[in-house]
C-alpha cells in the first residue's frame, strides 16, 4: 500500500519515563500517594528566551550569532523590548525557515536542572516536565516554601500553582456547504486539507478507527515534510498505530500521576483514547470522507471530517477519570509547536477563571500566545457554561474561540397517547409496529409480588429486571424514570434496554425526572422501540395521562388494570428544519471577562459559532465517556467541544489555499464571512435558559454568537483581511494597568509605555467596554484578492453616534487601507448595545464586523 512508516519511539522522553516510573509505583501498591503532605505541582517559567523566540532573534540579527547561541554561550535570553521580536504579517509566517537550534534547547534544560539543584540543594523535589520550545520553564513537585525560594531567584520569571482543566459528523459538511463549495475549491474531499497538520490536545485517539486510516485512496498522500513529531509506542499504542493520516501521537500525564488521581487501567499512559472525546473531536476536524455510520445496527449515513485529507497529530493531556491539568496541557502545547503543527485545537477549558491581574495571564494562554507567534492558528472551545453573560471560558484575543450552535438535522421520535396527544422525544430507535396501541406500564407498578414502591431509584429507572414481573410486562411499553443518575453515569439506557428485553417489553419510554435540568439530552441509540421525553413539562403531561388511566380498586386502592395506551413513532430518519442555526443554551457567552472582578474586556468573545449540537463523530472502541455508545464505532455528542474542531478543520482548508496566511489572517477570513441569518433568512436566535430553551430564545447578539455562524465556502475568498501580529498582542498586554512585571515574567520582554487596549487591536470586530464620551478606533484592511472598490456602511450601537472615514475607497491587490471610526456616546447607559460595519466590494466580496459598546457615559456641561 505504500504506507510510510512514521517515526516511532517507545516512551523515550524524560517526562514520559518519569510518568511511567511513577505509574509503576502507583500501580504497585494500594494507598501509595504520589504527593507528600504540603507539596503540589508548580509551573515555573524562566527569564531566558525559549528556543523559538531565540530562533526569531537569530533570524533577525543574522546567522553570525547562531553558533554562539546554539553552543550555549552567553545566557541573556530574548532580552529587550517588544521591538526585539519581528512581527508576523499576513503574507509571511515565520515557520520552518531555518534550522532549529536544537543544542540551545538542551542548554536551557541543563540551566533548569542546575537552578533546581542549587536552589533546593539537599531537598526533595520531582521535576515533571522541561518546557523549552515556546516556553522556557518546567513543572515541578515542591512545597510552598520551596516555591518561594525559586521565586526569589533572579533567573526565574514566574511561579504559578498548577490548576485543572476539563473537556468542554455525517451531515454538518452538507449543512456548511462543503461538498458543493469549499471542497470543490480544494479539488474535492480527496484533496481537502492535504499537507496541513492539525494538532489536537484532547483525550487521545483510537488509531484503529477507519476515520484515521491512510489506505482509502490510491492518490499520493505523503506525510508533510515540515512535521517532525513522533509516534509514541506503548503496549496500549503498538507499533504501526500511526500512518500518513495519523502522523504523530504522544501523551502527557506527569502532573496527574504525581497527584495520585491517574487510574492506570482506565486512563492509559499512552496516546490511546479510553474516554472517546478525543477520537470524536479528531474525526470532526479531519476524519476520512465517506465512512459509514452504523450504530445499534442502524445506518445513519456516511461521516466526514471538515478537512478529510488533512493530517492529525494527537497530544493526549486529558483523561476520563479527572480531566486534566495545566502543567500537562502546557507540555502538550510546547511539543506540538516544536513538532511544527499548523493548527492547534483545544476542546478544553479551565475549571475556574484564572486569578491575578487579568484572565489572559495564565500558563495555557501565554503558551498559546507563543504558538501564535510561531505562526500556529489556535482554536479553543468557548465552554459549556452558558447561557449567563460573562460565562466565557476562553479569554485571550490571540485564541480563536468557538461557541456552539444547532444545525438543521434533528432526530426526533414521538409517542402518541391514547387521548391522541403527541409528545416529542429523543431516541435513535425504531417505532412500534404499525398503528397498534400498546398498554403502558410503569416499572414501579410491575414489581414482583406486588411489592410496594421501593426507595431504590434504580428500580424506577428499570436497571434490574430480576425485580420485575415479566408476565405482567410482556407485550407492553415499559415506563421508566430518567434521573440525574443517568447524567452521572450511575444508570444507563443500555441497562434499561437489557431489562426491557429480559421482560419482553414491546418498547421503552423514559420520562424526565424534574431534577434533570440544564443537560443536553442527545438522541440515544436503542435497538428496540423507545424514546426519552426531554422536557419536564411534557413528562408531567405524560405522567398525568398514565396515572389518570389507571383503574384502581375503590376499597384497597390497588391497581386493577392499566388503561393507558400509546404507540412510538420511530426516530431513525432525520428531519431537516429551517430554523437553524441557533445558539445553544449551554454555549458560553460574552462579554469577555478581563479579570476576576468581572470587568469587561474590549475583546469580542466568542469569535463565532459553529455546529455543536447532536454531532456524529468517530468513537473509540475503548470509549467510556458516554455509556450509551459503549462498544459503538460512532457517537452523537453535543457541546462547544464539538464546535471547535469544526473550525479547526475549516481553518485547515484556508491554510491549504493560503499557505502564507498568519493566524490572524485565518481568523479574519473566518470572522468576516460569517452568516447572520438562519435558513429562513431570519435573524439567528439564541436560547436563553436551561429549561425549555426554545421557548425563551431571542435574536442572538455578538456576545452570543460573535461574528455569526461560520461560512466555510465564503471564508476561502474573504477579499479583505484584518491582520494582527505578536507585537500588537504584546503591546495590548503592556497596556493593562500594572501589567509590566507580569508581561516580562511571561514573555521575557520588557514593556515600553503602551496605551493600547483591546479595542485598538486590529481585530475583525470592535468592542468598547466603557465609552467615556468619545473614542477613536482605527482598523487597517489588507486586500488579499484583486484590485477592488469598496463601500462602507454601518449601523451604530444604540446610544452612540458613529462617523467613518473613508466611506468609499479603492484598494489594490496586496495593499492596505486605514479606516477611522469616531464613536460618541449620546446617553448614559450600562446596557450593551450592538451594531455592525459592512465593507462591500464591487467584485462581490463582503466583510462584516460586529460593533459592540457596553457602558456609555455622557458628561453634561
N, C-alpha and C positions, 0 to 999 in steps of 0.2 A: 504493500500500500504506500510505500514511500514515506513512512512516518519518521519524522526527525526526532531523535531521542533528546529530550530535554536534559539539561544539567541536573544531576541528582546528587543529593548529599544526605547522608544518614545522620541527621541531628548533630551537626558538627560545630555550630556556632556556640560561643561561650554561654550565651543566655540559655540556649536550648539544653546544653549539658547541665547547667545549674538546675534548670527546671526538671530535667529527668532525674537528677540526683535527689532533689527534694521530694519529687513524686515517689521515688522508691522508698524514702524514709516514711512518708505519709502512708503508703500502702503497706508498709512492713509491720506496723503495729498499731492497734486501735488506741485512740486517745493521744497520739503524738501531736503536739502543737508546733506549728512552724514558727509562730511568733512567741518570743519571750514576753513576759509582762512588761508593759510600758513601751515596747517597740512598735514601730509602724513603718510603712513604706513612704519614703520621701523622694521627690523628684528634684534633683539638683542640677542647675544649669551653670555653666562656666562662662567667664567673660571672653575667653579667646574664641575666635571665629570658627564655626564648623567647616567641614570640607567644602560644601557647596559655596558658602559665602567667600571662602578663601579663593576658590576657583574663579569666581567672578572678578575678584580683585586682581588675580594674576592675569586674566584676560584683558582687564582694563589697563593695567600698568606695564604689560609686556612680559614676554616669556623669559626675559633675563632673570626674573625673580623666582622662576619656577623651581630651579634646583635648590635654592636656599630654603624655600618654604617646604618643599617636599621632603627635604632631608631632615627637617625638624629644627633648623636653626632659628634663632630669634625666639619668638613666643608672644609677640604682641597681639596677635589676633587681628580681627577685622579693623578695629580702631576707627577713629574719625567720626564724622557726622554722617547724615543721610546721604550726602553727596558722594560718599565713597562707593556707593553701590549703583551700577548702571541701571537705568530704567528698562522695563520690558515694554516694547512698543507693539502695536497691533501687527506690524509686519516683521517683527523679529522676536524670536523666542529663544532664550539662552539655554538650549538643550543640546547636549551631545556634540558641542562644537570643538572640544579639545579633550585630551586625555585626562582622566580623573587622577588627582594627586593622591594615590592610594596610601603612600607612605605617610602622608600628613594625617590621615585618619588613624593609623596605628600610633602615631606620635601623640595624638590627642588622648587616646585610650591610656597610653603609658602615663601621661600627665595626670589623668583622673585617678589612676591607681596610686600614683605617688602622693597625690593630695590626701587620699584616704589614709594611706599608710602613715604619713607624717602627722596628720591632724588627730587621728584616732589610734595612735601608737599603743599597742598592748591591749586595745579594747576590742570587743566582739562586734562585728558588723557583717552583713551579707550584701554584696553588690549584685544586683539583678540584671541590669542592662547597662551597656555603654551606648549612648547616643552620640553620633559623630557626623552624620551627613547633613541633615537640616538643623539639628540642634547639637551643640557641644555640651554634654552633660551625662548624667547617669541616674538610675533608680537604685536606691539602697535601703536596706532594713536597718534602722538605727533608733535610738531613743531620742526624745525631745532635747535632752541635754547635748547629745552628740550633734543633733541638727543645729543647735545654737553655735556649737564650735565651728561647724562648717560655714555657717552664715557669716561668721566673723573673719573668714579668710579672704584676703584681697583677690584671690583668683576666682572666687565664687560670686556669681551674679544673683542667683535666686535659689531659695529653698522652699518648696511647697509640699504640703501633705498630699499624698495620693487620694483620689476620690473615685467613686463608682460611676459607671455608665450603664445604659440599657439599650436594648433593641427598640426601637420605635415602631406569560398571559396569552390567551388564544385570540381574543377579539380586540384588545387595545391597539395593535398595529393598524387594524382596519379603521377603528374609531379615530385614530390620529392621522389617517390618510396616507400611511406609509406605502402600501402596495402600488398605489397609483401616483404617488408624489415623491417623497424623499428617496425611497428605494430605487425608483426609476432613474433619478438623477445620479445615483451611485452605480448604475448598471444592473439593478435587480438585487433581490435578497442574497444571491450567491456571492455578491461583492460588497454589500453594505457594511462598512466599518472595518474592512480588512486593512491590516497594518497598524491599527490603533489598539493599544493595550489599556484595558480598564482594570484598575486595582480596586478590589472590594475588601473592605475591612469589616468583617462580619463573623459569623459562626462557623466558617469553613465551607466545604463543598463536598458533594458526593461525586467523585470522578468517574463513576461507572454509569452515570445517567446519560442517556442518548443526547440530551441537550448540550453536552460538552464533548461529544465525540468529534474526531477530526477526519473521519473516513467516509463522510456522507457525500463527498463530491470528488470528482477526479481533477478539478481545477487546481492549479498551483496555489498552495496555501502555506507559505513559509513562516516560521517564527520571525517576528520583526527583529531586524538586526540591532536596533537600538536597545532592546530589552535585555537586561543582564541578570535577571533573577534566577533562582534555582528552584528545584522541586525537592522539598524535604521528604526523606524516605523514613518511614517508621513501620512497625508491624500493622498499624491501622491504616497506613497510607503507603502501600507497597510500591516497589519499583515499577515504572510504567504507568503510574497514575496520571502523570502529566503527558501532554501531547502538543500538537501545534495549535490547538484551541485553548486548552488549559496550560498556559506556558510557564506558570510558576505557582508555588504553594508553600506557605510557611505557617507556623503557629507561634503565638506569644502568650505565655501564661505564668511567667515567673512571679508577678505580683500576686496573682490569685493563689498560686501554690503556697507561697510563703504565709499567706493568711490562713491556710488550713481549710479553705472553702472549696478546693478543687476536688471533684469526685472522679477519680481516675477511670472507673469503669463506665461512667456516664458521660463525662465531659471530653475525654480522649485527648491525650497530649500529642496531637498530630493535626494536620490540616483537615482531617475528616470531619464531616458535619453530623454530629449526633443530635442536633437541635432541629434543623430543617430550614431555618430562617435564611442562612447564607446561601444555600442551594437555590432557594426561591428567588432571592434578590439577584443572584448572578444570572439566572435564566431570563429574568425580566430585562436586564441590561443587554445581554449578548448571547442568549441561548440560541441554539441552532434553529433554522427555519423548518417548519413543516413536521414537527414531532407530534405524533398522535397523543391526545389527552384521553386516557381511559381511567376512570375512577369508579370503584364499586361495580365494575363490569359494564359501565355505561360509557359511550363515546361522546366526548364534548368538543369535537373539532381538533384542529391542529395548532400547536403552540409555536411561537417565535419570539425571540428577543427583539429589542428595538434596533440593535445593530448586530444582526445574526452572524456576520462574518468577522466581527471584532474578536480580539483575543482577551482572555481572562487571566488575571493573576490574583491569587487569593492570599490574604493576610489575616489569619484567624486570630481574633483577640477578644471574642465574646463567646459565652458558654451558657448551656442550658441551665445549669444549677444556680448561677449567681449573676449573670450579665457580664460585666467586665470592669476593668479598672484603667484609669488614665495612663498609668505607667506602661501597661501593656499596649494600649492604643497608640501612644506616642512612639513606642518602639516599632509598631507596625507601620505607622506613617513614615518614619525615618527610613525604614528598609524599603518601602515602596518607592520612595523618591530616589534612593540610591540605585534601585533596580531600573529606573527610567520608565515608570509607567506614564501614560499620557493623561489619565483621568483617575481621580480617587473618589470612590463612592462610599459614603458612610450612612447607613441606615441606623444610626445610633445617636443618642442624645445623653447629656449628663443627667444624673438623678436629682440634681439641685442646681440652682443658679449659682454660678461661680462667685465666691466672695471677693472682696477687695475693691480697688478703686473703680474698676469698670468690668463689665462682663467679658470684654474682649481679652482681658489679661488672664488667661488660663493656659496650661501647658498644651492642650489639644489645639485650641485656636491659634496659638502662636506657632506651633509646629506647622499647622496648615498655612499660615502666612508665609513661612519659608518655602513650603511646597509651591505656593502660587508664585513666589519669586523665582522658583526653579522652572516655571512655565507649565505647571500641572493644574488642570482645571479641577476644582474641588466641589463636590455635590454633597449636601447633607440633608437628611430628613428634618422637617420643622419640629417634629414631636407630636405625640398624640394627647396633648394636654389641653386642647381646645374644649369649648368654644369661647372661653373667657378672654377678654382683652389682656394683652401683655403676657400671654401664656407661652410665648415663643421660647424654644429650647435651642435655637441656633442663632447666633448673635452677630457675628462679625461680617463686615461688608465685603471681605475677600472670599467668603464662603457663599456658594450659591444654594439658597435654602428653598426647599420644595414642600409645599403643602399638598393635601390630598383632596381629590375631587371624585365624584361618581362619574362613570361613563354610561353609555346608553344601553348596555346589555344588562338585563335583570333576569334572574332565575326566580320566578315566583310559582308557588303552587297554592292551592286553595282547598279549604274544607267547606262543603255545602251542607248545612244543617237541615234537619227535618222541617224546620219552620221556614225554609227557603232562604235563610240568611247565609251569605257567603263571606267567609273571613280569609284574609290573605295570610299566607305563611311562607316560610323558607325551608327548603329541603331539596336536595338533588336526588329526587326519588320518583318512582313511578306512581301512578294513581291506582285506586281500587278498580275492580273490573266493571266496565260498562256503567250503567245508570243505577246499579243496585245500591241500596242504602244499607249500611251496616250498623248494628247496635253498638253504642258507646258504653264502655265500662272502665271506670277508674281503678287503678291498681289498689288503692286503699279500700275499695269495695269488693275486691276479689281475693282477699286473703284466705288461706286455708283455714278450715274450721270456723269460718266467720269471726275471726279474731277482731277485737276492737282495734280501732285505728292506732297504730303504733307510734312511738316517738321517733323511731329511726327514720331520718329523711330518705335514706337510700331506698326504702320500700315504695314510697310515693314516687320516687324517681325511676322505678322499675329496674333496679340494679340487681335484684335477687329473685330469680324465677322459682327457686325452691320453696318460697313462702307464698306463692300464688296458686290459686285453684285453676289448673289448666282446663278442666272440663267446663268451668264457668266462662272462661275467656275464649275458648276455641271458636274461631269464626267471627269474633267481634273486633272492634277497633279499641286497642288499649290506650287509655288516657293516663299520661304521666306528667309529673311536675318537672319543669326546667328551672333549677335553683342555682344559687350562687356557687354551689359545689361543682357544677359543670364548668363554670368560668375558671374556678381554681384548679381544675383537673382532678378533683376527688371523685367525680362521677363522669360517665362518658355516654355519648349517644350510642356508640358501638355496643356497650354493655346492655343498654336498653333494648337495642335491636336483637341481641342474642336472647334476652329474656323473652321478647315478643315471639321470636322464632320457637323457643322452647315450649311456649304455652299455646302455639298455633294461632296466634292473633292474626287477624286479617290486615292489620296496619297499626300505626302508632301516631298519636297526636300529643305533642308537648304543649302545655300551657305555661306561660311565663310567670315565675314567682315574682311578686311585686318588688322584692329586694334586688332583682337583677336590673339595675338602672345604669345607663351610660355605657353599655357594652355593645359593640357592633356584632350582631349575630350573622355570621356568614352562612350561606346555604351549605348544608351538611350532607355528605353522601350517605344514602341509605339504599340497601338492596331490596327493601320492601316498601310498600306504600307508607308514607309518613310525612310529617311536617312539624315545624316548630312555629307557634304563633309568637311573633317577635314583639308584639305590643301588649303592655299590661292592660290597657283598656279593652282591647279585643279579647284578651284572655278572660277578663271579667264577664264579657258578653257570652263567651263560650261556656264558662262555668255556670253562669245563670241558667242558660238553656239546659245544660246537663242536669243540674240539680232540680230544676223545675219539672223535668221529665221523669224523675224517679218516682216510682209508685211504692209507697210505704204502708205498712200495716198501721191502721189507725190507733191500735192499742199499744203495740210494742215499739212502733216507730222503725221497725226493721224493714229493710228494702225487700219488696216482694218481686219487683221486676224493673228492668231497665228500659225506659221508654224513649230515651234519646237515640237518634239515628243520624248518620252522616255518610258522606262519600268524600273521598280525597281525589282531587284533580291533580295529575302529575306535574312535576316541575323539571323534567329533563330537558325541555326545549326552552331556550331563552326568549324573552320578549325584548323588543327594542323600542325605546321611547325617545321623545324629542326634548325632554326637559333637562337633559344632560348637556354640558357638565354642571355640577353644583358642588359647592364646598361642603365637605363632610363635617359633622358636628365635632368630631374628635381632632380635626386638624388644628394645630396651634395657630394662634392669631397674634398680630401685632397690636399696637406699636412695639417696636423693638426696645426692650428694657436695657438701659445703659448701665444700671448698677442695681444693687440690692434694695435701694430705696425706691426702685421702680421709676426713676427719672426716665423720660423718653429720649431715645437717641434719634439723631437726624438721619436715620437709615431705614429704608423700606424693608420689612420682613413680613411674610415670606417674599421671595423673589417672584415666584409664580406658583401655580398649582398644576398637578398632573394626575392621571388616573391612579387612585389608591384604594378604591373600594371594590371588594369581591374580585380580586385579581388571581387568575390562574398562573401558576408557576411550578417549576420542577420541585420535587420533594425528595429529600434524602431517604434512602432505604433504612437509615438508622434514626430518622427524624422523630423526636419526642415532643416537639413544641406544640403540636396540635394532635391530640389523641384521636380525633375523628378521622384524620388522614393517615394514621399509622399503617404502614405496610403498602401505601399507595405510592405511585410514582409522580403524581401531581397533587397540588393542594390549592385551595382558594382561600386567600388571606386578605385582610384589609389593614390599612394604616399608612402613615406617611413613609414608613419603611418600604412600602411597595411603590410609592410615588417617586422617591429619589432615584432608584435605578432606571426608571423610565427616562428620566432626564440625562442620566449618565450615558445611556445608550444613544440618545439623540445627540448629545454632545460629541460622541464618537463619530457620528455621521458628519457633523460640522468640521471636526478635526481632520477627517479624511479628505473633505473637499477643500478646506483651507488650512493646510499644514502649518502655516506661519502664524495663525491667529494666536494671540495671547489668551490667557484665561479670561481676562476682562472682555476681550473681543467675542469670545464664545458666549459669555454671559449676556453680552449686549444683543447678540444675534437672537438668542432665545427670548430675551425680555421684550424687545421692541416689536416683535412679530406675533405676539400672542393674540388669542381670540377673546373678545369681551362679551360675546353673546352665546346663548345656548343654541341648540339645533333648530329651535323655532324662531330664532332671531330676537329673542327677548333677553333682558339682562341676566347674567349668571347669578344664581341665587346662592345664599349661604345658610346652612342650618344653624340655628341659634341655641338649641337646648339638647340635652341628653335624651329627655323623654319626648316621644313623638316628634322627632326633629323636623319632619316635613311640614308639620302644622305651624311651625314657628319661623320658617325661613323668610328671608327678606333679601333684597338686592345686595350682592357682595360689594364690599369696599376694597380699597387697596390693602387694608390691614387684614382682610380675609384671604384675598387671592393674589396679592402682589400685583404684578403687571397684567395678570389674566391667566387664561388656560393655554398651555403650551401648544404651539402650532409647528409641527415638525417640518413640513414642507416649506413654509414661509421662512423659517429660520435658516434655510440653506441659501436664501437670496435676500439678505437683510437690506442691502443698498447702502445704508449709512451705519456708523458704529460709534459708540461711546467707549473710548479706551481709558484705562486707568492702570497705573503701574505700582510697583512696590514702594517707590519713593512717595507716592501720594498717600498710600496707607500708612507709611511711617510718619509722615507729617501730620496726618489725622490723629494718630495716637499721641504724638507730641503735643497736639493742640488741646488734649484733655487736661484740665487744671490739675496740677500736682503730679503729672504722669512721668516727668522726665527720668527720675531714677528707675521707675518700673520699666519704661521703654528700654533704657540702657541695659537693665538686667536681662531682659528677654532677647534683645536683638544684638547686643554688643556694640551698638552705635550710640553716640551721644546726640541728644536732641539739640537743635537750634531753635530760636524763638519761632513759634508757629501759632497762628490763629485759625488754622484750618479746622472746620467742623465736618461732620458727615454730609451736610448739605453742600459743601464745597467739593466733595469728591465727584469726579466726572462719571457718575453712575447713570444708568438709563432710568432714572426716577428722580424726583425732587421731593424731599421730605423735610419739613421745618417743624421742630418740636415746639419752639417758642418764637413766635413772630412779634418782636418788640417794635412796634410802629412800622418799620420798613426794613427790607432786606434785598440785597442784590445778589443774584445767583447767576453763575455762568456755566455753560456747557459747551464742550468742543466736540464737533462731529467730524468723523473721518469717512470719506467716500470710498467704499470697497467695491464699487461697481463702475459702470461707465459714467462719463460726464452727465450731470442731471441737474435740472432746475427744480427747486423745492419751494413750497408754500407752507408757512407755519400757521396753524390755527390752534386755539387753546380755549379751555374752559376754566375760569378761575375758581378756586375753592371758595365756598360760601364764607362771607365775612372778610374777603380780601378783594383788592383790585390789582390786576397784573398787567404790565406792559412788556412787550417783547420786541427786541431789535436784533437782527432784521426780521421782517415777516416774509420776505422773499429773498432767495439767493440762488446763484448758480455755483455748483461745486464740482470742479474737475476730478477725474478719477485719481485716487490716491492723495488728494488734498484735504485740508481741514477747514472748518468754518466755525467761528466763535458766535454763540448766541447768548444774549444777555437778557435776563429776566429781572424786573424790578417788582417786588411784591410789597403792597401796603395793606396794613390792617384797617378795616373800616368799622370794627366793633370789638368790644371786649367779650371774649368767649374762651372757655376751656374745652369746648366740644370740637372734636376733629371734623374737618370738612375736606372734601375731595374734588379734584378736577383732573384735567389731563392736558397734555400738549401733543399735537399731531404734526408730523413732518410728512408732507405728501409730495412725491416726486412725479414729474411729468412722464416718466417711463414706467410707472406702475408701482414703484416702491412706496412703502408706507411704514413709518416708525412712530409708535405712540408710547409716551412715557406717562406714568401716573404722577399727579401733583397733589401732595398731602400737606395740610397745615393743621397742627393740633391746637395749641394755645395761641390766642391772638390778643394783643394788648394795644390799646389806643390811649394816648395821654391827651387830655383836653388842655387847651392853652389858658 
